[in-house]
Amino acid sequence: TNHLALDDTENRQQAQLASDRGKSSLSLGYITRIEGNAGRQDARGEGFELRSDRWGALRAALGLLLTTFGREKAAGKAKDMGETHSHLTEARGIHEELAQSAQKHGAQEATDNQTDVTRAIKDANAALRGKEGGEFPEFDNPDIVISSAANVHTAAECSTHIASRENTALTAGGDVAIAAKSLFVSVRRVVSFFAYKSMSFIARELVRIESRLNGIDMTARGDITQTSTDGVIRLTARQCVEIKVENTTVRFTPQGIFTYTDGQYLVHAANHATDDPQAPPVQFPVTSENPGKLAAHHVLVESGGGFPVPNQPYRLTLDDGQIIQGVTNELGEMQMATSNVVSFGMIELLSQTNPEQIIGIAQTTVYEQADVAMPAVEVAAQRTTTVGGKTISTPPTNTTSQGKPATYMGCDPLNFGLRTYQFLSGGKADDPKYLFVGKIQYPVAKAYTKAMKSALTGMDWVGLSGKSSDAVNDAVKPVVRGAILAALQYGSFGLPVRAMPKIIVAGPDQWDDFGMKSDYNGCFHNPTWALVINKNRIDHIATNEIAISKMTDETIKKSAVFDNHARMQTISNTMYHEARHCQQKFWMLSLYHSNPSDYEKLKEFVVFQEINVAKNILLCAQTTPFPNNDLVRIGVHRMLMFDYYWTIMGNKDKSGYEFLANDQEAVEAEICKLLNVTSEVARKMADHETGYRSQLHEEDAFSCGDLVDSYWSNDKSDPDSMRNPGSCTREYLKTINAIGGGANA
């Protein structure tokens, strides 16, 4: 039953609206239990109670205030929260002051620091206060405000999860205390601590401080003391240990011990002696039957998805003389390296299709205790996909199959064809967060750029002025074709001769035929399998060349020539970019037909390709096996799935392409697994307006075009700084952050 009770008993007024369904009720005033017709029963308190044995929801679309700051006799306005504003403003001031102190003392970087958080807090506080002059100004944003005149308590029988898509800030005028079984902190960029007074790190057992890719700096104005109360202090370095006190230096190097001083050299000892040279004591050689006391177990994962790379040839060389060579297992694991002393080494990744080619280099150190078992801790939710007929999964724990800490090594799965790279002498892989790196060469892009620069700067542009599209096409095509075809034929991922694209210069009357717009530099057109150049870009250069030929002021002329060469550079970049799309598409089709069982869920894929790709090219791809390269196979698989998803989302509502919607659910689920993103982010990535620069095929092609720009604009044969393999372009990072996928970028 339901009941409404209005009770005006003096000093015990109450109102109650109740339903027996779930014992749900709203009680106001002096609350008593009312059951059926029995009248008032036991008193239950004063105020209000909204309760149910079922579910409950409070929903306010424009904002919600929960507070214990009172308003006697309902004085003031309903949303008034002056005390809350005061506390939040004070907290923002504390946050800002301490953040500035941390930056002043060098504890935070100049950019991307705590100032960004304090700015966000300030903006949020202002929005909560609302615009001045309004009758009820609070809540510019649909926020939830919880404020207490005393304390806030939360308790959970299970877990508490606090999540923010942007920032989470904690501010206390007093102390912040954390007590737990364990404390885990995992961040994608920087951990920064700053204290006005002291800082202590104490553990009963092992303390580890490690920098995987860079150095460790320790500085103090006073003394630095390192003490081992019952053991040994070891200093180990590959190149040098140096001790320096003003003008006195002692260096320990592999070549010997060197002492430099302009003061006294005084030694007190019971006796002095020298002897013949002698190397350190020889340790027993390390073998599989007699492993060393220290160990390192490396796991190879591809950059971009974190999936392990099986069957990848590698060579691990340690400075104790060990050379371990083999291929990674199905889990991406290399053979475990062991040593009896701290050893430094180098890992070289070798191409599956060309074992003499080194496609990756990284430095490593063997230093973990081999006999210490590491407990397996589950990491992020495991993701699984099928590539090359085999199921692969992201690592489920932080340990290897042999119970050792996993030392992960990333590798670029798009190191093929036009994006092929190799390290020069002294070069090595670096963290993908650094966009550029030195001592690396992209041989295909380098040769292409050299040939195109020579061809375009030496071309008779004046003679093309005013010519028809056919005439311009006949003049330009033979000049650029050689460089493009040579690039597309390179290596094991070179295109077959019968899959080479046409080259077409298209005027305004042809733009619609190729899906082009006036502001396009060019495009790759699947149905005709053609690289298309916008004739307007050719005409612009030709017109400028005529003007340059008439200039007499050398300074102005030099500037005009530079500008025109920049336009030629743009054409060169565009053609390489679009040639990469051609290469992508062919090997995506080849991969599909080489492993059709991987794509059984894509019911409409073949139908669409038959409509969208030239028939002779489709037949060529069907009969061309995908090269034996597991690393590239993973990268092309991910690109194939995203390219098809992008196709579905852009065409499923168009007449004649409605059938593509049949595959949307299956492909979207796979994209979310491969990229570790939500469906919402995946859809934004596939949108041409919001996600264009985050689309995998475009990111890959733009990266290729950037290589051409680097070689064109640099006089050095091998520039000091080139694209870091596995890194993203700035435009990709900006776009992926804007659409909410930055956490997995």
HUDA-V504671 format. One record per residue. RES is the residue in one small letter. SS is DSSP state (@ for helix, = for strand, . for the rest). PHI is phi in whole degrees, 0 to 359 (* if undefined). Layout:
<<RES & SS & PHI> <RES & SS & PHI>>
This chain:
<<t & . & *> <n & = & 240> <h & = & 211> <l & = & 236> <a & = & 241> <l & = & 239> <d & = & 240> <d & . & 256> <t & . & 304> <e & . & 304> <n & . & 67> <r & . & 223> <q & . & 296> <q & = & 207> <a & = & 227> <q & = & 216> <l & = & 244> <a & = & 219> <s & = & 227> <d & . & 291> <r & @ & 292> <g & @ & 69> <k & @ & 49> <s & = & 266> <s & = & 203> <l & = & 240> <s & = & 240> <l & = & 232> <g & = & 93> <y & = & 270> <i & = & 272> <t & = & 233> <r & = & 281> <i & = & 237> <e & . & 242> <g & . & 58> <n & . & 259> <a & . & 282> <g & . & 78> <r & = & 294> <q & = & 240> <d & = & 290> <a & = & 288> <r & = & 236> <g & = & 125> <e & = & 230> <g & = & 121> <f & = & 218> <e & = & 218> <l & = & 244> <r & = & 218> <s & . & 199> <d & . & 276> <r & . & 256> <w & . & 259> <g & . & 219> <a & . & 211> <l & . & 244> <r & . & 226> <a & . & 222> <a & . & 293> <l & . & 253> <g & . & 151> <l & = & 217> <l & = & 244> <l & = & 239> <t & = & 212> <t & . & 250> <f & . & 284> <g & . & 280> <r & . & 227> <e & @ & 305> <k & @ & 56> <a & @ & 60> <a & . & 292> <g & . & 80> <k & . & 264> <a & . & 301> <k & . & 264> <d & . & 300> <m & . & 213> <g & @ & 302> <e & @ & 296> <t & @ & 296> <h & @ & 302> <s & @ & 298> <h & @ & 294> <l & @ & 293> <t & @ & 294> <e & @ & 298> <a & @ & 295> <r & @ & 298> <g & @ & 296> <i & @ & 298> <h & @ & 300> <e & @ & 294> <e & @ & 298> <l & @ & 290> <a & @ & 296> <q & @ & 296> <s & @ & 296> <a & @ & 298> <q & @ & 291> <k & @ & 300> <h & . & 267> <g & . & 79> <a & . & 277> <q & . & 228> <e & . & 289> <a & . & 290> <t & . & 235> <d & . & 52> <n & . & 240> <q & @ & 293> <t & @ & 300> <d & @ & 299> <v & @ & 290> <t & @ & 296> <r & @ & 294> <a & @ & 294> <i & @ & 298> <k & @ & 299> <d & @ & 296> <a & @ & 294> <n & @ & 298> <a & @ & 295> <a & @ & 293> <l & @ & 292> <r & @ & 292> <g & . & 86> <k & . & 281> <e & . & 294> <g & . & 99> <g & . & 284> <e & . & 290> <f & . & 231> <p & . & 283> <e & . & 298> <f & . & 70> <d & . & 293> <n & . & 247> <p & . & 284> <d & . & 273> <i & = & 248> <v & = & 244> <i & = & 240> <s & = & 224> <s & . & 231> <a & . & 282> <a & . & 226> <n & . & 240> <v & . & 244> <h & . & 241> <t & . & 231> <a & . & 216> <a & . & 226> <e & . & 294> <c & . & 249> <s & . & 239> <t & . & 239> <h & . & 234> <i & . & 247> <a & . & 230> <s & . & 226> <r & . & 290> <e & . & 251> <n & . & 251> <t & . & 234> <a & . & 239> <l & . & 241> <t & . & 228> <a & . & 223> <g & . & 286> <g & . & 252> <d & . & 258> <v & . & 246> <a & . & 239> <i & . & 234> <a & . & 232> <a & . & 200> <k & . & 295> <s & . & 217> <l & . & 237> <f & . & 246> <v & . & 236> <s & . & 232> <v & . & 232> <r & . & 274> <r & . & 233> <v & . & 235> <v & . & 250> <s & . & 231> <f & . & 242> <f & . & 218> <a & . & 226> <y & . & 295> <k & . & 250> <s & . & 249> <m & . & 218> <s & . & 234> <f & . & 233> <i & . & 228> <a & . & 225> <r & . & 288> <e & . & 240> <l & . & 297> <v & . & 244> <r & . & 242> <i & . & 231> <e & . & 217> <s & . & 244> <r & . & 285> <l & . & 237> <n & . & 215> <g & . & 257> <i & . & 232> <d & . & 253> <m & . & 232> <t & . & 226> <a & . & 215> <r & . & 287> <g & . & 263> <d & . & 283> <i & . & 242> <t & . & 239> <q & . & 240> <t & . & 227> <s & . & 250> <t & . & 284> <d & . & 207> <g & . & 200> <v & . & 236> <i & . & 258> <r & . & 246> <l & . & 246> <t & . & 233> <a & . & 211> <r & . & 285> <q & . & 255> <c & = & 193> <v & = & 245> <e & = & 239> <i & = & 243> <k & = & 226> <v & = & 229> <e & . & 50> <n & . & 268> <t & = & 244> <t & = & 225> <v & = & 238> <r & = & 241> <f & = & 253> <t & = & 231> <p & . & 300> <q & . & 274> <g & = & 147> <i & = & 250> <f & = & 235> <t & = & 241> <y & = & 231> <t & . & 201> <d & . & 252> <g & . & 247> <q & . & 284> <y & . & 235> <l & . & 240> <v & . & 237> <h & . & 257> <a & . & 202> <a & . & 296> <n & . & 205> <h & . & 235> <a & . & 206> <t & . & 231> <d & . & 217> <d & . & 296> <p & . & 302> <q & . & 210> <a & . & 286> <p & . & 302> <p & . & 306> <v & . & 282> <q & . & 277> <f & . & 299> <p & . & 300> <v & . & 276> <t & . & 225> <s & . & 296> <e & . & 278> <n & . & 230> <p & . & 292> <g & . & 282> <k & . & 280> <l & = & 246> <a & = & 212> <a & = & 215> <h & = & 239> <h & = & 263> <v & = & 235> <l & = & 265> <v & = & 233> <e & = & 274> <s & . & 291> <g & . & 114> <g & . & 222> <g & . & 79> <f & = & 278> <p & = & 293> <v & . & 251> <p & . & 275> <n & . & 60> <q & . & 268> <p & = & 295> <y & = & 210> <r & = & 222> <l & = & 247> <t & = & 245> <l & = & 254> <d & . & 285> <d & . & 270> <g & . & 100> <q & . & 288> <i & = & 231> <i & = & 249> <q & = & 231> <g & = & 178> <v & = & 232> <t & . & 292> <n & . & 278> <e & . & 295> <l & . & 266> <g & . & 79> <e & = & 275> <m & . & 271> <q & . & 295> <m & . & 294> <a & = & 266> <t & = & 230> <s & = & 201> <n & . & 269> <v & . & 226> <v & . & 302> <s & = & 236> <f & = & 254> <g & = & 201> <m & = & 224> <i & = & 251> <e & = & 248> <l & = & 266> <l & = & 250> <s & . & 296> <q & . & 294> <t & . & 273> <n & . & 217> <p & . & 302> <e & . & 280> <q & . & 269> <i & = & 270> <i & = & 254> <g & = & 195> <i & = & 222> <a & = & 214> <q & = & 268> <t & = & 216> <t & = & 224> <v & = & 261> <y & . & 212> <e & = & 289> <q & = & 294> <a & . & 289> <d & . & 266> <v & . & 261> <a & . & 283> <m & . & 256> <p & . & 295> <a & . & 284> <v & . & 244> <e & = & 296> <v & . & 258> <a & . & 304> <a & . & 311> <q & . & 291> <r & . & 241> <t & = & 230> <t & = & 213> <t & = & 242> <v & = & 224> <g & . & 62> <g & . & 79> <k & = & 237> <t & = & 275> <i & = & 236> <s & = & 225> <t & = & 294> <p & . & 303> <p & . & 279> <t & = & 225> <n & . & 269> <t & = & 240> <t & . & 273> <s & . & 294> <q & . & 257> <g & . & 75> <k & . & 259> <p & = & 300> <a & = & 281> <t & = & 260> <y & = & 277> <m & = & 232> <g & = & 270> <c & = & 211> <d & . & 278> <p & . & 279> <l & . & 248> <n & . & 279> <f & . & 204> <g & @ & 57> <l & @ & 295> <r & @ & 254> <t & . & 299> <y & . & 226> <q & = & 212> <f & = & 276> <l & . & 275> <s & . & 305> <g & . & 87> <g & . & 280> <k & . & 201> <a & . & 292> <d & . & 227> <d & . & 303> <p & . & 300> <k & . & 292> <y & . & 272> <l & . & 287> <f & = & 230> <v & = & 211> <g & . & 262> <k & . & 57> <i & = & 219> <q & = & 227> <y & . & 251> <p & @ & 297> <v & @ & 290> <a & @ & 297> <k & @ & 296> <a & @ & 295> <y & @ & 299> <t & @ & 297> <k & @ & 300> <a & @ & 292> <m & @ & 291> <k & @ & 296> <s & @ & 295> <a & @ & 292> <l & @ & 285> <t & @ & 288> <g & . & 262> <m & . & 279> <d & . & 276> <w & . & 287> <v & @ & 302> <g & @ & 292> <l & @ & 269> <s & . & 299> <g & . & 77> <k & . & 281> <s & . & 287> <s & @ & 300> <d & @ & 296> <a & @ & 293> <v & @ & 295> <n & @ & 300> <d & @ & 295> <a & @ & 277> <v & @ & 279> <k & @ & 305> <p & @ & 293> <v & @ & 286> <v & @ & 262> <r & @ & 299> <g & @ & 300> <a & @ & 295> <i & @ & 291> <l & @ & 293> <a & @ & 298> <a & @ & 292> <l & @ & 287> <q & . & 269> <y & . & 289> <g & . & 71> <s & . & 291> <f & . & 257> <g & . & 293> <l & . & 286> <p & . & 301> <v & @ & 304> <r & @ & 285> <a & @ & 254> <m & . & 291> <p & . & 282> <k & = & 285> <i & = & 238> <i & = & 229> <v & = & 262> <a & = & 250> <g & . & 273> <p & @ & 306> <d & @ & 288> <q & @ & 249> <w & @ & 302> <d & @ & 299> <d & @ & 298> <f & @ & 250> <g & . & 67> <m & . & 261> <k & . & 239> <s & . & 298> <d & . & 271> <y & . & 283> <n & . & 283> <g & = & 176> <c & = & 197> <f & = & 250> <h & = & 250> <n & . & 301> <p & . & 300> <t & . & 259> <w & . & 51> <a & = & 226> <l & = & 271> <v & = & 247> <i & = & 253> <n & = & 288> <k & @ & 300> <n & @ & 303> <r & @ & 292> <i & @ & 293> <d & @ & 299> <h & @ & 298> <i & @ & 295> <a & @ & 298> <t & @ & 298> <n & @ & 294> <e & @ & 296> <i & @ & 296> <a & @ & 296> <i & @ & 296> <s & @ & 296> <k & . & 259> <m & . & 283> <t & . & 247> <d & . & 283> <e & @ & 294> <t & @ & 294> <i & @ & 295> <k & @ & 296> <k & @ & 298> <s & @ & 294> <a & @ & 293> <v & @ & 297> <f & @ & 300> <d & @ & 297> <n & @ & 289> <h & @ & 295> <a & @ & 296> <r & @ & 290> <m & @ & 294> <q & @ & 300> <t & @ & 298> <i & @ & 297> <s & @ & 298> <n & @ & 300> <t & @ & 299> <m & @ & 294> <y & @ & 291> <h & @ & 302> <e & @ & 288> <a & @ & 296> <r & @ & 295> <h & @ & 300> <c & @ & 299> <q & @ & 296> <q & @ & 304> <k & @ & 299> <f & @ & 297> <w & @ & 283> <m & @ & 294> <l & @ & 295> <s & @ & 299> <l & @ & 297> <y & @ & 302> <h & @ & 280> <s & @ & 282> <n & . & 224> <p & @ & 299> <s & @ & 294> <d & @ & 292> <y & @ & 238> <e & . & 299> <k & . & 284> <l & . & 271> <k & . & 290> <e & . & 251> <f & @ & 300> <v & @ & 296> <v & @ & 301> <f & @ & 294> <q & @ & 296> <e & @ & 295> <i & @ & 278> <n & @ & 258> <v & . & 237> <a & . & 307> <k & @ & 299> <n & @ & 294> <i & @ & 289> <l & @ & 299> <l & @ & 295> <c & @ & 296> <a & @ & 294> <q & @ & 296> <t & . & 254> <t & . & 254> <p & . & 296> <f & . & 291> <p & . & 304> <n & . & 281> <n & . & 214> <d & @ & 295> <l & @ & 295> <v & @ & 294> <r & @ & 302> <i & @ & 295> <g & @ & 297> <v & @ & 288> <h & @ & 300> <r & @ & 297> <m & @ & 293> <l & @ & 301> <m & @ & 296> <f & @ & 288> <d & @ & 301> <y & @ & 290> <y & @ & 298> <w & @ & 300> <t & @ & 297> <i & @ & 300> <m & @ & 294> <g & @ & 271> <n & @ & 234> <k & . & 297> <d & . & 263> <k & . & 270> <s & . & 300> <g & . & 92> <y & . & 241> <e & @ & 300> <f & @ & 299> <l & @ & 297> <a & @ & 299> <n & @ & 298> <d & @ & 260> <q & @ & 301> <e & @ & 299> <a & @ & 293> <v & @ & 289> <e & @ & 297> <a & @ & 297> <e & @ & 291> <i & @ & 298> <c & @ & 298> <k & @ & 289> <l & @ & 295> <l & @ & 259> <n & . & 58> <v & . & 231> <t & . & 278> <s & @ & 299> <e & @ & 300> <v & @ & 293> <a & @ & 302> <r & @ & 292> <k & @ & 293> <m & @ & 297> <a & @ & 282> <d & . & 284> <h & @ & 294> <e & @ & 280> <t & @ & 275> <g & @ & 241> <y & @ & 311> <r & @ & 279> <s & @ & 261> <q & . & 287> <l & @ & 299> <h & @ & 293> <e & @ & 286> <e & @ & 301> <d & @ & 295> <a & @ & 291> <f & @ & 295> <s & @ & 298> <c & @ & 295> <g & @ & 298> <d & @ & 298> <l & @ & 298> <v & @ & 298> <d & @ & 300> <s & @ & 296> <y & @ & 286> <w & @ & 295> <s & . & 270> <n & . & 241> <d & . & 286> <k & . & 288> <s & . & 301> <d & . & 233> <p & . & 303> <d & . & 295> <s & . & 223> <m & = & 228> <r & = & 307> <n & . & 283> <p & . & 306> <g & . & 88> <s & . & 275> <c & . & 255> <t & . & 287> <r & @ & 299> <e & @ & 294> <y & @ & 296> <l & @ & 299> <k & @ & 297> <t & @ & 291> <i & @ & 294> <n & @ & 290> <a & @ & 294> <i & . & 265> <g & . & 90> <g & . & 253> <g & @ & 297> <a & @ & 296> <n & @ & 243> <a & . & 290>>
